[in-house]
Amino acid sequence: MQFSPLTFKSLIKKPFDFEPKTLGEHFKKKRLMEGLFQEQLAARLGVTESTVINWEKGHHRLALHLRPRIIEFLGYDPYPPLAETVGQKMRAKRHTLGLSINEMAYRMGVDPASWGNWEREEVILYRAH
């Protein structure tokens, strides 16, 4: 009786075969899927390699002005805002654009204090605004 060699096949879990829960995991998954090193991603986003490493480890907060680049790289907003009120929607839009209150107010031609009050819903917006 002859024996033939047996070949066992198994599914090998890829390093990016996981559901991201943190912002750092979103970065890591996308970076691995695109075959990028941390240094390459850093150059693409205009940050240092250590910044990318810290993001992936969850040790560093994302600077607001980088948010548009992050959304562009990921292709989606990892934390879509749950905006229900006008103030929450204003804040969500400002964050998506990566702007501070002062920058957004300047673009809209209003006083920064007013914009801040509108976002916090301390003052009611008038139809003219």
Phi, psi and omega in degrees: 000134181262147176251141175248150181294142177264140176242123178259133178243140176219157177281124178264125180288124179284153183295345180250019179271064179211160178267113183293137179247327181252165178300319179299322178291326175298315178300310185299314181300312181295319180298315180293321179297325179272355178072031181263147170275162180301323180296321179292319178295319179301315180296321180295324182267350180078033177232177179275161178298321180295330176295315178297317179300314180295321177300313183295330178275350181080021183263359189220137177276150180281128177290139185301321183291345179271349186304317178299322179293322180295314180298320179296317180295312182288330183087005179196166176269115184295337177232077180298137183290144175260069185270125179244320182267168180299317180298317178294323179292322178296315180295318180298317179296317179298317179294319179299323178280348179074033184251149172281171177299317180298316180295318180293317180298319179298315179298325182270353178074035178231168179287135180303324179296320178296315180301316179299318178297321180294317180297320180278358179059036177274335180231138181280135177290140174266153181305326181297331180283000000 
